Every structure is written in structure tokens, then in C-alpha cells.
Amino acid sequence: MSAKVVMYTTRFCPYCMRARSMLKNKGIEFEDIAVGNDPALWQKMQTLSGRDTVPQIFINDQAVGGYDDIALLERQGKLDPLLNIEQ
């Protein structure tokens, strides 16, 4: 069973698009929460992540950062274990 993944995004953010693509290519389903037109959701994202940029990605309710952060985890071989993907 794959991990619970939630991603706070805006519609045309290039890093959001890259993160979506990476997760989709891995076969990971995720909840995509659009914060671009909702100041309350943006504030919630900032409170949960401690950051004010998108995307903000959470795996099993743990903030892992944005696209650059998951790309680094991928290069280090640490992303699949977080996502509960069998090697």
C-alpha cells in the first residue's frame, strides 16, 4: 500500500508540474490541494510546512518540502521507501 501523499500547489507553477509528473510516473496517487486562489488554504500550508512556496509535499503527514527536496530524495534512493514503493 502506497503512502498518503498530499501536495499543496498552484496551477501553473513549473515545480508543481514537475512534482506531479514525478509522482504520477511512480504510480503514486496524491491529493492535490490548489492554494493559488485561497488565502486560507495558503496560510494552512504555511502553518503546516513552515514554508511559503509551492509545492509543499507531505508524505504520511510529514512535510518533505518541495520539488527540489523530493528530487534530491529520489537521487539519494530515499523517496521510494518513504512512498512505500517496493524496490
KENU-493859 format. One record per residue: residue number from 1; residue in one letter; x, y, z of N, C-alpha, C, CB in turn. Coordinates in pm, whole numbers, always signed. Glycine has a CB too. Example, Ala and Ser with C-alpha at 12.3 -4.5 7.8 and 13.67 -1.06 7.14 Angstrom:
REM KENU-493859
<rec resi="1" resn="A" n_xx="+1319" n_yy="-569" n_zz="+780" ca_xx="+1230" ca_yy="-450" ca_zz="+780" c_xx="+1320" c_yy="-330" c_zz="+780" cb_xx="+1131" cb_yy="-447" cb_zz="+905"/>
<rec resi="2" resn="S" n_xx="+1285" n_yy="-225" n_zz="+708" ca_xx="+1367" ca_yy="-106" ca_zz="+714" c_xx="+1290" c_yy="+3" c_zz="+787" cb_xx="+1408" cb_yy="-60" cb_zz="+572"/>
END
This chain:
REM KENU-493859
<rec resi="1" resn="M" n_xx="+85" n_yy="-118" n_zz="+0" ca_xx="+0" ca_yy="+0" ca_zz="+0" c_xx="+89" c_yy="+124" c_zz="+0" cb_xx="-96" cb_yy="+0" cb_zz="+123"/>
<rec resi="2" resn="S" n_xx="+63" n_yy="+213" n_zz="-93" ca_xx="+148" ca_yy="+332" ca_zz="-102" c_xx="+114" c_yy="+431" c_zz="+9" cb_xx="+133" cb_yy="+399" cb_zz="-240"/>
<rec resi="3" resn="A" n_xx="+205" n_yy="+521" n_zz="+31" ca_xx="+192" ca_yy="+622" ca_zz="+135" c_xx="+82" c_yy="+722" c_zz="+100" cb_xx="+325" cb_yy="+694" cb_zz="+158"/>
<rec resi="4" resn="K" n_xx="+33" n_yy="+792" n_zz="+202" ca_xx="-61" ca_yy="+901" ca_zz="+181" c_xx="+21" c_yy="+1025" c_zz="+142" cb_xx="-149" cb_yy="+928" cb_zz="+310"/>
<rec resi="5" resn="V" n_xx="-7" n_yy="+1080" n_zz="+24" ca_xx="+68" ca_yy="+1196" ca_zz="-24" c_xx="-29" c_yy="+1311" c_zz="-48" cb_xx="+146" cb_yy="+1162" cb_zz="-154"/>
<rec resi="6" resn="V" n_xx="+4" n_yy="+1425" n_zz="+9" ca_xx="-73" ca_yy="+1547" ca_zz="-10" c_xx="+23" c_yy="+1653" c_zz="-62" cb_xx="-144" cb_yy="+1594" cb_zz="+123"/>
<rec resi="7" resn="M" n_xx="-21" n_yy="+1724" n_zz="-166" ca_xx="+64" ca_yy="+1827" ca_zz="-224" c_xx="-16" c_yy="+1956" c_zz="-237" cb_xx="+121" cb_yy="+1781" cb_zz="-362"/>
<rec resi="8" resn="Y" n_xx="+37" n_yy="+2063" n_zz="-181" ca_xx="-21" ca_yy="+2196" ca_zz="-195" c_xx="+44" c_yy="+2262" c_zz="-315" cb_xx="-2" cb_yy="+2282" cb_zz="-65"/>
<rec resi="9" resn="T" n_xx="-37" n_yy="+2309" n_zz="-410" ca_xx="+15" ca_yy="+2358" ca_zz="-536" c_xx="-59" c_yy="+2481" c_zz="-585" cb_xx="+8" cb_yy="+2249" cb_zz="-640"/>
<rec resi="10" resn="T" n_xx="-3" n_yy="+2540" n_zz="-689" ca_xx="-77" ca_yy="+2635" ca_zz="-771" c_xx="-81" c_yy="+2577" c_zz="-912" cb_xx="-11" cb_yy="+2779" cb_zz="-769"/>
<rec resi="11" resn="R" n_xx="-169" n_yy="+2628" n_zz="-992" ca_xx="-199" ca_yy="+2564" ca_zz="-1120" c_xx="-82" c_yy="+2563" c_zz="-1218" cb_xx="-315" cb_yy="+2631" cb_zz="-1183"/>
<rec resi="12" resn="F" n_xx="-15" n_yy="+2676" n_zz="-1236" ca_xx="+85" ca_yy="+2685" ca_zz="-1341" c_xx="+229" c_yy="+2688" c_zz="-1291" cb_xx="+60" cb_yy="+2806" cb_zz="-1422"/>
<rec resi="13" resn="C" n_xx="+250" n_yy="+2656" n_zz="-1167" ca_xx="+384" ca_yy="+2654" ca_zz="-1109" c_xx="+466" c_yy="+2542" c_zz="-1174" cb_xx="+378" cb_yy="+2635" cb_zz="-954"/>
<rec resi="14" resn="P" n_xx="+582" n_yy="+2575" n_zz="-1235" ca_xx="+661" ca_yy="+2469" ca_zz="-1301" c_xx="+711" c_yy="+2362" c_zz="-1205" cb_xx="+779" cb_yy="+2531" cb_zz="-1371"/>
<rec resi="15" resn="Y" n_xx="+744" n_yy="+2399" n_zz="-1082" ca_xx="+790" ca_yy="+2299" ca_zz="-985" c_xx="+675" c_yy="+2208" c_zz="-942" cb_xx="+851" cb_yy="+2367" cb_zz="-861"/>
<rec resi="16" resn="C" n_xx="+554" n_yy="+2265" n_zz="-935" ca_xx="+436" ca_yy="+2182" ca_zz="-905" c_xx="+414" c_yy="+2081" c_zz="-1016" cb_xx="+310" cb_yy="+2271" cb_zz="-886"/>
<rec resi="17" resn="M" n_xx="+429" n_yy="+2127" n_zz="-1141" ca_xx="+410" ca_yy="+2038" ca_zz="-1255" c_xx="+513" c_yy="+1925" c_zz="-1253" cb_xx="+419" cb_yy="+2117" cb_zz="-1387"/>
<rec resi="18" resn="R" n_xx="+637" n_yy="+1958" n_zz="-1219" ca_xx="+742" ca_yy="+1854" ca_zz="-1213" c_xx="+713" c_yy="+1754" c_zz="-1102" cb_xx="+881" cb_yy="+1919" cb_zz="-1191"/>
<rec resi="19" resn="A" n_xx="+668" n_yy="+1805" n_zz="-988" ca_xx="+637" ca_yy="+1715" ca_zz="-875" c_xx="+521" c_yy="+1623" c_zz="-911" cb_xx="+604" cb_yy="+1796" cb_zz="-748"/>
<rec resi="20" resn="R" n_xx="+416" n_yy="+1679" n_zz="-972" ca_xx="+302" ca_yy="+1596" ca_zz="-1015" c_xx="+350" c_yy="+1487" c_zz="-1111" cb_xx="+193" cb_yy="+1683" cb_zz="-1082"/>
<rec resi="21" resn="S" n_xx="+432" n_yy="+1527" n_zz="-1207" ca_xx="+481" ca_yy="+1432" ca_zz="-1307" c_xx="+563" c_yy="+1321" c_zz="-1243" cb_xx="+566" cb_yy="+1505" cb_zz="-1412"/>
<rec resi="22" resn="M" n_xx="+652" n_yy="+1357" n_zz="-1150" ca_xx="+735" ca_yy="+1256" ca_zz="-1084" c_xx="+648" c_yy="+1155" c_zz="-1009" cb_xx="+834" cb_yy="+1323" cb_zz="-987"/>
<rec resi="23" resn="L" n_xx="+551" n_yy="+1206" n_zz="-934" ca_xx="+465" ca_yy="+1116" ca_zz="-856" c_xx="+379" c_yy="+1029" c_zz="-947" cb_xx="+376" cb_yy="+1196" cb_zz="-761"/>
<rec resi="24" resn="K" n_xx="+325" n_yy="+1088" n_zz="-1054" ca_xx="+243" ca_yy="+1010" ca_zz="-1147" c_xx="+327" c_yy="+902" c_zz="-1215" cb_xx="+180" cb_yy="+1102" cb_zz="-1253"/>
<rec resi="25" resn="N" n_xx="+450" n_yy="+935" n_zz="-1252" ca_xx="+538" ca_yy="+836" ca_zz="-1316" c_xx="+570" c_yy="+720" c_zz="-1223" cb_xx="+668" cb_yy="+901" cb_zz="-1362"/>
<rec resi="26" resn="K" n_xx="+564" n_yy="+745" n_zz="-1094" ca_xx="+588" ca_yy="+639" ca_zz="-996" c_xx="+459" c_yy="+563" c_zz="-962" cb_xx="+648" cb_yy="+698" cb_zz="-869"/>
<rec resi="27" resn="G" n_xx="+347" n_yy="+607" n_zz="-1019" ca_xx="+219" ca_yy="+541" ca_zz="-992" c_xx="+160" c_yy="+578" c_zz="-858" cb_xx="+236" cb_yy="+393" cb_zz="-1000"/>
<rec resi="28" resn="I" n_xx="+202" n_yy="+693" n_zz="-805" ca_xx="+155" ca_yy="+735" ca_zz="-672" c_xx="+33" c_yy="+824" c_zz="-687" cb_xx="+267" cb_yy="+810" cb_zz="-596"/>
<rec resi="29" resn="E" n_xx="-74" n_yy="+789" n_zz="-618" ca_xx="-191" ca_yy="+876" ca_zz="-612" c_xx="-166" c_yy="+978" c_zz="-502" cb_xx="-323" cb_yy="+794" cb_zz="-585"/>
<rec resi="30" resn="F" n_xx="-211" n_yy="+1101" n_zz="-527" ca_xx="-189" ca_yy="+1206" ca_zz="-428" c_xx="-306" c_yy="+1303" c_zz="-430" cb_xx="-58" cb_yy="+1281" cb_zz="-455"/>
<rec resi="31" resn="E" n_xx="-326" n_yy="+1368" n_zz="-317" ca_xx="-426" ca_yy="+1473" ca_zz="-307" c_xx="-358" c_yy="+1603" c_zz="-346" cb_xx="-488" cb_yy="+1480" cb_zz="-162"/>
<rec resi="32" resn="D" n_xx="-412" n_yy="+1671" n_zz="-444" ca_xx="-357" ca_yy="+1796" ca_zz="-496" c_xx="-446" c_yy="+1911" c_zz="-446" cb_xx="-348" cb_yy="+1795" cb_zz="-654"/>
<rec resi="33" resn="I" n_xx="-395" n_yy="+1989" n_zz="-353" ca_xx="-472" ca_yy="+2098" ca_zz="-294" c_xx="-425" c_yy="+2230" c_zz="-356" cb_xx="-457" cb_yy="+2100" cb_zz="-138"/>
<rec resi="34" resn="A" n_xx="-513" n_yy="+2292" n_zz="-434" ca_xx="-480" ca_yy="+2418" ca_zz="-501" c_xx="-496" c_yy="+2534" c_zz="-403" cb_xx="-570" cb_yy="+2439" cb_zz="-626"/>
<rec resi="35" resn="V" n_xx="-386" n_yy="+2604" n_zz="-381" ca_xx="-388" ca_yy="+2715" ca_zz="-283" c_xx="-382" c_yy="+2852" c_zz="-350" cb_xx="-272" cb_yy="+2701" cb_zz="-186"/>
<rec resi="36" resn="G" n_xx="-371" n_yy="+2856" n_zz="-482" ca_xx="-349" ca_yy="+2981" ca_zz="-553" c_xx="-454" c_yy="+3087" c_zz="-532" cb_xx="-340" cb_yy="+2954" cb_zz="-695"/>
<rec resi="37" resn="N" n_xx="-580" n_yy="+3049" n_zz="-523" ca_xx="-688" ca_yy="+3147" ca_zz="-508" c_xx="-754" c_yy="+3142" c_zz="-372" cb_xx="-793" cb_yy="+3125" cb_zz="-615"/>
<rec resi="38" resn="D" n_xx="-686" n_yy="+3081" n_zz="-275" ca_xx="-747" ca_yy="+3064" ca_zz="-143" c_xx="-648" c_yy="+3101" c_zz="-33" cb_xx="-795" cb_yy="+2918" cb_zz="-124"/>
<rec resi="39" resn="P" n_xx="-653" n_yy="+3227" n_zz="+14" ca_xx="-559" ca_yy="+3270" ca_zz="+118" c_xx="-563" c_yy="+3185" c_zz="+244" cb_xx="-587" cb_yy="+3414" cb_zz="+154"/>
<rec resi="40" resn="A" n_xx="-679" n_yy="+3132" n_zz="+279" ca_xx="-690" ca_yy="+3050" ca_zz="+400" c_xx="-613" c_yy="+2918" c_zz="+382" cb_xx="-839" cb_yy="+3021" cb_zz="+433"/>
<rec resi="41" resn="L" n_xx="-625" n_yy="+2857" n_zz="+264" ca_xx="-550" ca_yy="+2733" ca_zz="+237" c_xx="-401" c_yy="+2760" c_zz="+230" cb_xx="-599" cb_yy="+2668" cb_zz="+106"/>
<rec resi="42" resn="W" n_xx="-361" n_yy="+2875" n_zz="+171" ca_xx="-220" ca_yy="+2911" ca_zz="+165" c_xx="-165" c_yy="+2924" c_zz="+307" cb_xx="-199" cb_yy="+3045" cb_zz="+84"/>
<rec resi="43" resn="Q" n_xx="-242" n_yy="+2990" n_zz="+395" ca_xx="-199" ca_yy="+3006" ca_zz="+534" c_xx="-187" c_yy="+2871" c_zz="+603" cb_xx="-299" cb_yy="+3096" cb_zz="+611"/>
<rec resi="44" resn="K" n_xx="-282" n_yy="+2781" n_zz="+577" ca_xx="-276" ca_yy="+2646" ca_zz="+635" c_xx="-149" c_yy="+2575" c_zz="+590" cb_xx="-401" cb_yy="+2563" cb_zz="+596"/>
<rec resi="45" resn="M" n_xx="-118" n_yy="+2586" n_zz="+458" ca_xx="+3" ca_yy="+2524" ca_zz="+404" c_xx="+127" c_yy="+2580" c_zz="+474" cb_xx="+12" cb_yy="+2548" cb_zz="+252"/>
<rec resi="46" resn="Q" n_xx="+132" n_yy="+2713" n_zz="+491" ca_xx="+246" ca_yy="+2775" ca_zz="+558" c_xx="+259" c_yy="+2728" c_zz="+702" cb_xx="+233" cb_yy="+2928" cb_zz="+554"/>
<rec resi="47" resn="T" n_xx="+148" n_yy="+2717" n_zz="+771" ca_xx="+149" ca_yy="+2673" ca_zz="+910" c_xx="+199" c_yy="+2528" c_zz="+920" cb_xx="+8" cb_yy="+2685" cb_zz="+972"/>
<rec resi="48" resn="L" n_xx="+150" n_yy="+2442" n_zz="+831" ca_xx="+188" ca_yy="+2300" ca_zz="+836" c_xx="+332" c_yy="+2276" c_zz="+794" cb_xx="+96" cb_yy="+2220" cb_zz="+747"/>
<rec resi="49" resn="S" n_xx="+379" n_yy="+2352" n_zz="+694" ca_xx="+512" ca_yy="+2324" ca_zz="+637" c_xx="+621" c_yy="+2416" c_zz="+689" cb_xx="+506" cb_yy="+2335" cb_zz="+488"/>
<rec resi="50" resn="G" n_xx="+582" n_yy="+2534" n_zz="+738" ca_xx="+682" ca_yy="+2633" ca_zz="+778" c_xx="+744" c_yy="+2703" c_zz="+659" cb_xx="+789" cb_yy="+2567" cb_zz="+860"/>
<rec resi="51" resn="R" n_xx="+686" n_yy="+2685" n_zz="+541" ca_xx="+738" ca_yy="+2745" ca_zz="+418" c_xx="+626" c_yy="+2818" c_zz="+345" cb_xx="+801" cb_yy="+2638" cb_zz="+326"/>
<rec resi="52" resn="D" n_xx="+666" n_yy="+2913" n_zz="+260" ca_xx="+564" ca_yy="+2990" ca_zz="+187" c_xx="+578" c_yy="+2979" c_zz="+36" cb_xx="+571" cb_yy="+3136" cb_zz="+228"/>
<rec resi="53" resn="T" n_xx="+634" n_yy="+2867" n_zz="-10" ca_xx="+646" ca_yy="+2843" ca_zz="-153" c_xx="+573" c_yy="+2714" c_zz="-189" cb_xx="+794" cb_yy="+2835" cb_zz="-196"/>
<rec resi="54" resn="V" n_xx="+538" n_yy="+2702" n_zz="-316" ca_xx="+474" ca_yy="+2580" ca_zz="-364" c_xx="+568" c_yy="+2512" c_zz="-463" cb_xx="+337" cb_yy="+2610" cb_zz="-431"/>
<rec resi="55" resn="P" n_xx="+557" n_yy="+2380" n_zz="-474" ca_xx="+467" ca_yy="+2294" ca_zz="-399" c_xx="+521" c_yy="+2266" c_zz="-258" cb_xx="+445" cb_yy="+2163" cb_zz="-473"/>
<rec resi="56" resn="Q" n_xx="+431" n_yy="+2229" n_zz="-171" ca_xx="+468" ca_yy="+2173" ca_zz="-41" c_xx="+410" c_yy="+2032" c_zz="-38" cb_xx="+415" cb_yy="+2262" cb_zz="+81"/>
<rec resi="57" resn="I" n_xx="+496" n_yy="+1936" n_zz="-15" ca_xx="+458" ca_yy="+1796" ca_zz="-26" c_xx="+468" c_yy="+1729" c_zz="+111" cb_xx="+548" cb_yy="+1723" cb_zz="-129"/>
<rec resi="58" resn="F" n_xx="+365" n_yy="+1653" n_zz="+143" ca_xx="+358" ca_yy="+1580" ca_zz="+269" c_xx="+342" c_yy="+1432" c_zz="+237" cb_xx="+241" cb_yy="+1631" cb_zz="+360"/>
<rec resi="59" resn="I" n_xx="+424" n_yy="+1350" n_zz="+300" ca_xx="+413" ca_yy="+1205" ca_zz="+286" c_xx="+381" c_yy="+1150" c_zz="+424" cb_xx="+545" cb_yy="+1142" cb_zz="+227"/>
<rec resi="60" resn="N" n_xx="+266" n_yy="+1084" n_zz="+434" ca_xx="+217" ca_yy="+1033" ca_zz="+563" c_xx="+221" c_yy="+1144" c_zz="+670" cb_xx="+302" cb_yy="+912" cb_zz="+610"/>
<rec resi="61" resn="D" n_xx="+168" n_yy="+1260" n_zz="+632" ca_xx="+156" ca_yy="+1376" ca_zz="+720" c_xx="+289" c_yy="+1438" c_zz="+762" cb_xx="+80" cb_yy="+1338" cb_zz="+844"/>
<rec resi="62" resn="Q" n_xx="+398" n_yy="+1397" n_zz="+700" ca_xx="+530" ca_yy="+1454" ca_zz="+729" c_xx="+568" c_yy="+1547" c_zz="+615" cb_xx="+638" cb_yy="+1343" cb_zz="+749"/>
<rec resi="63" resn="A" n_xx="+602" n_yy="+1672" n_zz="+648" ca_xx="+645" ca_yy="+1767" ca_zz="+546" c_xx="+781" c_yy="+1724" c_zz="+492" cb_xx="+652" cb_yy="+1912" cb_zz="+604"/>
<rec resi="64" resn="V" n_xx="+789" n_yy="+1708" n_zz="+359" ca_xx="+916" ca_yy="+1671" ca_zz="+297" c_xx="+970" c_yy="+1783" c_zz="+209" cb_xx="+900" cb_yy="+1544" cb_zz="+215"/>
<rec resi="65" resn="G" n_xx="+896" n_yy="+1892" n_zz="+197" ca_xx="+944" ca_yy="+2007" ca_zz="+120" c_xx="+879" c_yy="+2016" c_zz="-16" cb_xx="+1093" cb_yy="+1999" cb_zz="+104"/>
<rec resi="66" resn="G" n_xx="+954" n_yy="+2073" n_zz="-110" ca_xx="+904" ca_yy="+2095" ca_zz="-245" c_xx="+964" c_yy="+2000" c_zz="-345" cb_xx="+930" cb_yy="+2237" cb_zz="-287"/>
<rec resi="67" resn="Y" n_xx="+956" n_yy="+2039" n_zz="-473" ca_xx="+1005" ca_yy="+1952" ca_zz="-579" c_xx="+1154" c_yy="+1924" c_zz="-564" cb_xx="+978" cb_yy="+2014" cb_zz="-715"/>
<rec resi="68" resn="D" n_xx="+1234" n_yy="+2028" n_zz="-541" ca_xx="+1378" ca_yy="+2006" ca_zz="-529" c_xx="+1410" c_yy="+1906" c_zz="-418" cb_xx="+1450" cb_yy="+2139" cb_zz="-500"/>
<rec resi="69" resn="D" n_xx="+1331" n_yy="+1910" n_zz="-312" ca_xx="+1354" ca_yy="+1819" ca_zz="-199" c_xx="+1321" c_yy="+1675" c_zz="-236" cb_xx="+1269" cb_yy="+1863" cb_zz="-79"/>
<rec resi="70" resn="I" n_xx="+1209" n_yy="+1652" n_zz="-306" ca_xx="+1178" ca_yy="+1513" ca_zz="-342" c_xx="+1270" c_yy="+1464" c_zz="-454" cb_xx="+1031" cb_yy="+1500" cb_zz="-386"/>
<rec resi="71" resn="A" n_xx="+1316" n_yy="+1556" n_zz="-540" ca_xx="+1411" ca_yy="+1516" ca_zz="-644" c_xx="+1543" c_yy="+1472" c_zz="-579" cb_xx="+1437" cb_yy="+1633" cb_zz="-744"/>
<rec resi="72" resn="L" n_xx="+1585" n_yy="+1542" n_zz="-474" ca_xx="+1706" ca_yy="+1503" ca_zz="-402" c_xx="+1686" c_yy="+1367" c_zz="-334" cb_xx="+1744" cb_yy="+1610" cb_zz="-298"/>
<rec resi="73" resn="L" n_xx="+1570" n_yy="+1349" n_zz="-269" ca_xx="+1541" ca_yy="+1219" ca_zz="-207" c_xx="+1544" c_yy="+1108" c_zz="-312" cb_xx="+1403" cb_yy="+1222" cb_zz="-137"/>
<rec resi="74" resn="E" n_xx="+1492" n_yy="+1135" n_zz="-431" ca_xx="+1492" ca_yy="+1037" ca_zz="-540" c_xx="+1636" c_yy="+1002" c_zz="-579" cb_xx="+1414" cb_yy="+1091" cb_zz="-663"/>
<rec resi="75" resn="R" n_xx="+1720" n_yy="+1103" n_zz="-597" ca_xx="+1860" ca_yy="+1078" ca_zz="-636" c_xx="+1934" c_yy="+999" c_zz="-528" cb_xx="+1933" cb_yy="+1210" cb_zz="-663"/>
<rec resi="76" resn="Q" n_xx="+1897" n_yy="+1020" n_zz="-403" ca_xx="+1962" ca_yy="+950" ca_zz="-291" c_xx="+1903" c_yy="+812" c_zz="-267" cb_xx="+1950" cb_yy="+1033" cb_zz="-165"/>
<rec resi="77" resn="G" n_xx="+1798" n_yy="+776" n_zz="-341" ca_xx="+1734" ca_yy="+646" ca_zz="-322" c_xx="+1646" c_yy="+640" c_zz="-198" cb_xx="+1837" cb_yy="+539" cb_zz="-314"/>
<rec resi="78" resn="K" n_xx="+1606" n_yy="+758" n_zz="-147" ca_xx="+1528" ca_yy="+762" ca_zz="-23" c_xx="+1379" c_yy="+788" c_zz="-45" cb_xx="+1583" cb_yy="+867" cb_zz="+67"/>
<rec resi="79" resn="L" n_xx="+1340" n_yy="+825" n_zz="-168" ca_xx="+1200" ca_yy="+859" ca_zz="-192" c_xx="+1111" c_yy="+735" c_zz="-195" cb_xx="+1186" cb_yy="+935" cb_zz="-323"/>
<rec resi="80" resn="D" n_xx="+1152" n_yy="+632" n_zz="-267" ca_xx="+1068" ca_yy="+512" ca_zz="-278" c_xx="+1035" c_yy="+451" c_zz="-142" cb_xx="+1137" cb_yy="+408" cb_zz="-364"/>
<rec resi="81" resn="P" n_xx="+1133" n_yy="+439" n_zz="-49" ca_xx="+1097" ca_yy="+387" ca_zz="+83" c_xx="+993" c_yy="+475" c_zz="+155" cb_xx="+1222" cb_yy="+374" cb_zz="+169"/>
<rec resi="82" resn="L" n_xx="+1005" n_yy="+607" n_zz="+141" ca_xx="+906" ca_yy="+696" ca_zz="+203" c_xx="+768" c_yy="+673" c_zz="+145" cb_xx="+947" cb_yy="+842" cb_zz="+185"/>
<rec resi="83" resn="L" n_xx="+764" n_yy="+645" n_zz="+13" ca_xx="+637" ca_yy="+624" ca_zz="-56" c_xx="+586" c_yy="+481" c_zz="-45" cb_xx="+651" cb_yy="+661" cb_zz="-202"/>
<rec resi="84" resn="N" n_xx="+661" n_yy="+397" n_zz="+25" ca_xx="+627" ca_yy="+254" ca_zz="+41" c_xx="+623" c_yy="+182" c_zz="-93" cb_xx="+491" cb_yy="+238" cb_zz="+111"/>
<rec resi="85" resn="I" n_xx="+716" n_yy="+219" n_zz="-182" ca_xx="+728" ca_yy="+152" ca_zz="-311" c_xx="+831" c_yy="+40" c_zz="-296" cb_xx="+768" cb_yy="+253" cb_zz="-425"/>
<rec resi="86" resn="E" n_xx="+792" n_yy="-78" n_zz="-341" ca_xx="+884" ca_yy="-191" ca_zz="-336" c_xx="+998" c_yy="-170" c_zz="-433" cb_xx="+811" cb_yy="-323" cb_zz="-367"/>
<rec resi="87" resn="Q" n_xx="+1118" n_yy="-201" n_zz="-390" ca_xx="+1237" ca_yy="-184" ca_zz="-477" c_xx="+1251" c_yy="-302" c_zz="-570" cb_xx="+1365" cb_yy="-169" cb_zz="-392"/>
END
